[in-house]
Each structure stands twice: as structure tokens, then as C-alpha cells.
Amino acid sequence: ETKRAITELTEHEDLRNVDSTVVIIMSHGTKEYFYTEDGRKISFNYIVNSFNIHNCPALKGKPKFFIFDCCRGNESMRPLYLSKVQASPFTETNTDIIEDTTPAPIEVTTKDACIIHATV
């Protein structure tokens, strides 16, 4: 039933007239899945990918917010430490003179998306 509701939403003709979309899932879950009312598992990726540019072209280029308020297992969350870079924006660095040799970007099918998970 949940997958059918997602499919109906992604195919809804009124999506062409919206500026953004918010999807909120509140359930029990694991690291990769949440449980539906009838006890089935659906992956978080399935939900997000249902709204990509191939499955939901009406939302291409529009902000999509996914909020998963689901427990994600028994592990405690560990803190994430970020280090500061002490370079001035006006300081010339070696990277300023290196030619960009990265390959052309691949097509990203899920963009303009913000994915938020519960912390536990």
C-alpha cells in the first residue's frame, strides 16, 4: 500500500504546478529500511529514487525534502568532527594553477534533494 501511494504521488499531474515537495515517513526501521503498517520493509533509497528525474520528471529541478523519522538500529550515533581550513579566500594556492583534468560529470538522477534521518 505504501509503494502504491508513492507511485500515485510521483505520477500525479499536479506535481508540475508545485514549487517543492516534502515527504515525511514516520515509522520503526533499521539502518536501511523502514517498516510499513503491515510489517513489510521498504528501503529509504526506494523512496528517494521514486522521485528522481526518471521516475518523477515533473519534479526535475525542484527542491525535494525527505524526512525519515525512523529508528535506525541499536547503535549510538558517533559525533562527526570537522576541521577548519585556515586559508584566506584571497590567498593564491597551488590549486589555482592546476588544470582541471576531471572527467565530465555523470548524470545525477537524484538532485535538488535534502534527505534527513533521525539520529538514532
C-alpha positions as CSV (number, residue, x, y, z in Angstrom):
1,E,0.0,0.0,0.0
2,T,2.9,2.4,0.8
3,K,4.6,1.8,-2.5
4,R,1.3,2.3,-4.4
5,A,0.8,5.6,-2.6
6,I,4.3,6.8,-3.5
7,T,3.7,5.8,-7.1
8,E,0.4,7.6,-7.2
9,L,2.2,10.7,-5.8
10,T,5.1,10.6,-8.3
11,E,2.7,10.3,-11.2
12,H,0.2,13.0,-10.0
13,E,-0.3,15.6,-12.8
14,D,-0.5,18.5,-10.3
15,L,3.2,18.0,-9.5
16,R,4.1,20.1,-12.5
17,N,2.5,23.1,-10.7
18,V,4.3,22.8,-7.3
19,D,7.5,24.6,-6.3
20,S,8.8,21.9,-4.0
21,T,7.8,18.6,-2.3
22,V,8.2,17.3,1.2
23,V,7.9,13.6,2.0
24,I,7.8,12.6,5.7
25,I,8.0,9.0,6.8
26,M,7.4,8.2,10.5
27,S,7.8,4.5,11.4
28,H,10.1,1.9,13.0
29,G,13.1,1.0,11.0
30,T,16.6,-0.3,10.6
31,K,19.7,1.3,9.1
32,E,18.5,0.9,5.5
33,Y,14.7,0.3,5.8
34,F,11.5,1.3,7.5
35,Y,8.5,-0.9,8.3
36,T,5.1,-0.4,6.8
37,E,1.8,-0.8,8.7
38,D,1.6,-4.5,7.6
39,G,5.2,-5.2,8.6
40,R,6.9,-5.1,5.2
41,K,10.2,-3.4,4.7
42,I,10.8,-0.5,2.3
43,S,14.3,0.9,1.8
44,F,14.9,4.6,2.3
45,N,16.6,4.6,-1.1
46,Y,13.4,3.3,-2.8
47,I,11.5,6.4,-1.6
48,V,14.2,8.8,-2.6
49,N,14.7,7.2,-6.0
50,S,11.0,7.2,-6.7
51,F,11.3,11.0,-7.0
52,N,14.4,11.1,-9.3
53,I,14.4,12.7,-12.7
54,H,13.5,9.4,-14.5
55,N,10.7,8.3,-12.1
56,C,9.2,11.7,-11.5
57,P,10.2,14.1,-14.2
58,A,7.6,16.7,-13.1
59,L,9.9,17.5,-10.1
60,K,13.1,17.8,-12.1
61,G,15.0,20.9,-10.8
62,K,12.6,21.4,-7.9
63,P,13.6,21.0,-4.2
64,K,12.6,17.7,-2.6
65,F,12.8,17.2,1.1
66,F,12.7,13.7,2.6
67,I,12.4,13.4,6.4
68,F,12.7,9.9,7.8
69,D,11.7,9.8,11.4
70,C,12.5,6.2,11.9
71,C,14.8,4.5,14.4
72,R,17.9,3.1,12.5
73,G,19.0,0.2,14.7
74,N,20.6,-0.1,18.1
75,E,23.9,1.7,17.5
76,S,24.6,5.0,19.1
77,M,25.4,7.9,16.8
78,R,29.0,9.0,16.9
79,P,30.0,12.6,16.7
80,L,31.3,14.0,13.4
81,Y,34.4,16.2,13.8
82,L,35.2,18.7,11.1
83,S,38.5,20.5,10.8
84,K,38.8,24.1,9.7
85,V,40.8,25.2,6.8
86,Q,42.8,28.3,7.6
87,A,43.3,29.7,4.1
88,S,42.1,33.2,3.2
89,P,39.8,33.4,0.1
90,F,42.3,35.8,-1.4
91,T,45.4,33.7,-1.0
92,E,46.8,32.1,-4.1
93,T,47.3,28.3,-3.6
94,N,48.8,25.6,-5.8
95,T,45.3,24.5,-6.7
96,D,44.8,27.8,-8.5
97,I,47.2,26.9,-11.2
98,I,46.4,23.2,-11.7
99,E,44.4,22.4,-14.8
100,D,41.1,20.7,-14.2
101,T,41.5,17.1,-15.6
102,T,38.4,15.6,-14.0
103,P,36.2,13.7,-16.4
104,A,32.9,15.2,-17.5
105,P,30.3,14.8,-14.7
106,I,27.9,11.9,-14.9
107,E,24.2,12.5,-14.9
108,V,22.9,12.7,-11.4
109,T,19.4,11.3,-11.2
110,T,18.6,12.4,-7.7
111,K,19.4,16.0,-7.2
112,D,17.8,19.0,-5.6
113,A,17.1,16.7,-2.6
114,C,17.6,17.1,1.1
115,I,17.5,13.8,3.0
116,I,17.1,13.9,6.8
117,H,17.2,10.9,9.0
118,A,16.5,10.6,12.7
119,T,19.8,10.4,14.8
120,V,19.0,7.0,16.4
